[in-house]
Amino acid sequence: MDHLEELPLFPLNTVLFPYAQLQLHIFEERYREMVNRCLEMDAPFGIVLIRTGGEVGETAEPYLVGTAVRIVTVHRYDDGRIDIQVVGERRFRVRSLDETSAYLVGRVEPVIELELEENYENGEVLARVRDECQALVQKRFEQQGFSVRVVFPQDPVALSFTIANLLSINNLEKQALLETTDTLERIQTLRPLLQRQILEAKGPGYFRLSSDMIRDELFPN
């Protein structure tokens, strides 16, 4: 157990993927303490989806795979509340939980992605899904009267999580994707959802997609 990392945990009713960004308003004293400690130590904390319980009040029971995040911007209020923007960096798996402090702390280990074989067939799948994502985003902007050029990441893992973050899917589907360690399996799971949303985007409905979403989701570091 010596290899495990101690990581403060923030249970939320959301799933954050690596490379994605999220705005958080911190008002509970325990999480203000957690955020201030992370800022002082330049340390990450983990976002985990709530399995049972709520975001406010008693500590919720979380799912055991989450995403470690880094705080990138901070805005403080006179009454102690804090607005932060975080970016997802890496996945972790909780091996044990410590509830003795004001906020939940996990002893965690990294989630290791399986190596994707570089061959013609896999390269074709990645190229097709990248093209489909470009088509979806371009269609959504065209519905709002804009023409854009979208560039998706070349790295297969980053591409898979960028697609997952882009699509409208529920939290349990997102959690399953977060826990998947096979890049190709994750992409193959996403493709039918992606193709369905491309068809829906061709209809009369509108989906508001901001420039911030393009910057934060489609151009991960």
C-alpha positions in Angstrom: 0.0 0.0 0.0 3.0 2.3 0.2 2.7 3.2 -3.5 -0.7 4.8 -3.0 -1.2 8.5 -3.2 -3.2 10.5 -0.7 -5.7 12.7 -2.7 -8.4 15.0 -1.4 -11.7 14.1 -3.0 -14.6 16.3 -4.1 -17.7 14.2 -4.8 -20.0 15.8 -7.4 -23.0 15.0 -9.5 -20.8 15.1 -12.6 -18.1 13.2 -14.3 -15.0 15.1 -15.4 -12.8 13.5 -18.1 -9.1 14.1 -18.5 -8.3 17.3 -20.6 -11.7 18.8 -19.8 -12.2 22.0 -17.8 -14.9 22.7 -15.2 -15.9 25.8 -13.2 -16.7 25.3 -9.5 -18.2 27.6 -6.9 -16.8 26.6 -3.5 -18.9 27.7 -0.5 -18.8 24.9 2.1 -16.2 25.5 4.7 -14.7 22.0 4.3 -14.1 22.4 0.6 -12.8 26.0 1.0 -10.3 24.4 3.4 -9.5 21.7 0.8 -9.1 24.2 -2.1 -6.9 26.6 0.0 -4.7 23.7 1.0 -4.3 22.6 -2.6 -3.5 26.1 -3.7 -0.9 26.5 -0.9 0.8 23.2 -1.9 0.3 23.5 -5.6 -1.4 20.1 -5.4 -4.3 18.4 -7.2 -7.5 17.1 -5.9 -9.9 14.4 -7.2 -13.4 14.8 -8.7 -15.5 11.7 -8.2 -19.1 11.0 -9.2 -21.5 10.6 -6.3 -23.0 7.1 -6.0 -25.3 7.9 -3.1 -25.8 11.1 -1.1 -25.7 14.7 -2.1 -23.1 17.4 -2.9 -24.0 19.4 0.2 -24.1 18.2 3.8 -23.0 14.7 4.9 -20.2 13.1 3.0 -21.5 11.3 -0.1 -20.4 7.8 -1.2 -18.4 8.1 -4.4 -17.7 5.9 -7.3 -14.1 4.7 -7.0 -12.7 5.9 -10.3 -12.3 9.6 -10.8 -10.1 12.3 -12.3 -7.4 14.3 -10.6 -7.6 18.0 -11.4 -5.4 21.0 -11.3 -6.6 24.5 -10.3 -5.9 26.9 -13.1 -7.8 30.1 -12.1 -9.1 31.4 -8.8 -11.5 34.2 -7.8 -12.1 34.9 -4.1 -15.1 36.7 -2.5 -15.0 38.8 0.6 -17.1 36.3 2.5 -14.7 33.4 1.8 -16.4 31.8 -1.1 -14.1 30.8 -4.0 -14.7 30.4 -7.8 -12.1 28.1 -9.4 -11.6 26.6 -12.8 -10.0 23.2 -12.9 -8.6 21.0 -15.7 -8.7 17.2 -15.6 -5.2 15.7 -15.7 -5.3 11.9 -15.0 -7.5 9.2 -13.8 -7.2 7.4 -10.5 -8.8 4.4 -8.6 -9.6 4.7 -4.9 -8.3 1.8 -2.9 -9.4 3.2 0.5 -11.2 6.2 2.0 -10.3 8.3 5.0 -13.2 10.2 6.5 -11.4 11.5 9.6 -10.7 15.0 8.2 -13.2 17.8 7.3 -13.2 16.5 3.7 -12.9 13.1 2.1 -9.4 11.8 1.3 -8.7 8.8 -0.8 -5.7 6.6 -1.1 -5.5 6.1 -4.8 -3.5 4.5 -7.6 -3.3 5.5 -11.3 -5.7 4.0 -13.8 -3.4 2.6 -16.5 -4.6 2.7 -20.1 -3.8 -0.4 -22.3 -1.4 0.3 -25.1 -3.2 0.7 -28.4 -1.6 -1.3 -31.3 -0.5 0.9 -34.1 -1.8 -0.7 -37.3 -3.8 0.2 -40.4 -7.2 -0.9 -39.1 -6.9 1.1 -35.9 -5.6 4.1 -37.8 -8.6 4.0 -40.0 -11.0 3.8 -37.1 -9.3 6.8 -35.5 -9.3 8.8 -38.7 -13.1 8.1 -39.3 -14.1 9.0 -35.8 -12.0 12.2 -36.0 -13.8 13.2 -39.2 -17.2 12.4 -37.6 -16.4 14.7 -34.7 -15.4 17.5 -37.0 -18.6 17.0 -38.9 -20.7 17.2 -35.7 -19.0 20.4 -34.4 -19.1 22.1 -37.8 -22.8 21.2 -38.2 -23.6 22.7 -34.7 -21.9 25.9 -35.6 -23.5 26.1 -39.0 -26.9 26.0 -37.3 -25.8 29.2 -35.5 -24.6 30.8 -38.7 -20.8 30.3 -38.1 -18.2 28.5 -40.2 -15.3 27.0 -38.2 -12.3 24.8 -38.7 -11.9 22.2 -35.9 -8.7 20.4 -35.1 -9.0 17.3 -32.8 -6.0 15.8 -30.9 -3.9 13.2 -32.7 -3.3 11.2 -29.5 -5.9 8.4 -29.4 -6.5 8.6 -25.6 -6.9 12.4 -25.7 -9.1 12.0 -28.7 -11.4 9.5 -27.0 -11.9 11.7 -23.9 -12.4 14.8 -26.0 -15.2 13.0 -27.9 -16.7 11.8 -24.6 -16.7 15.3 -23.2 -18.3 16.7 -26.4 -21.2 14.3 -26.6 -24.5 14.7 -24.6 -24.5 11.5 -22.5 -25.6 10.7 -18.9 -23.4 10.4 -15.9 -23.5 6.6 -15.7 -22.4 6.3 -19.4 -19.7 8.8 -18.7 -18.5 6.9 -15.6 -18.3 3.7 -17.6 -16.2 5.5 -20.2 -14.0 6.9 -17.5 -13.4 3.4 -16.1 -12.6 1.9 -19.5 -8.9 1.2 -20.0 -9.1 0.2 -23.6 -8.9 3.2 -25.9 -10.4 1.4 -28.9 -13.2 0.0 -26.8 -14.0 3.5 -25.6 -14.0 4.9 -29.1 -16.2 2.1 -30.4 -18.7 2.7 -27.6 -18.8 6.4 -28.5 -19.2 6.0 -32.3 -22.9 5.1 -32.3 -23.6 8.0 -30.0 -21.6 10.3 -32.1 -23.3 9.2 -35.3 -26.7 9.5 -33.8 -26.0 13.1 -32.7 -24.7 13.9 -36.1 -28.1 12.9 -37.5 -29.9 14.9 -34.9 -27.7 17.9 -35.7 -29.0 17.8 -39.2 -32.5 18.5 -38.0 -34.1 21.8 -37.1 -32.9 21.8 -33.5 -30.1 24.0 -32.3 -27.3 23.3 -29.9 -25.4 26.2 -28.5 -21.7 25.6 -28.6 -19.5 28.4 -27.4 -16.0 29.4 -28.3 -14.9 28.4 -24.8 -16.0 24.8 -25.4 -13.9 24.7 -28.6 -10.9 26.1 -26.7 -11.3 23.9 -23.6 -12.5 20.7 -25.1 -11.2 20.4 -28.6 -7.7 21.6 -28.0 -6.5 19.8 -24.9 -3.0 20.3 -23.7 
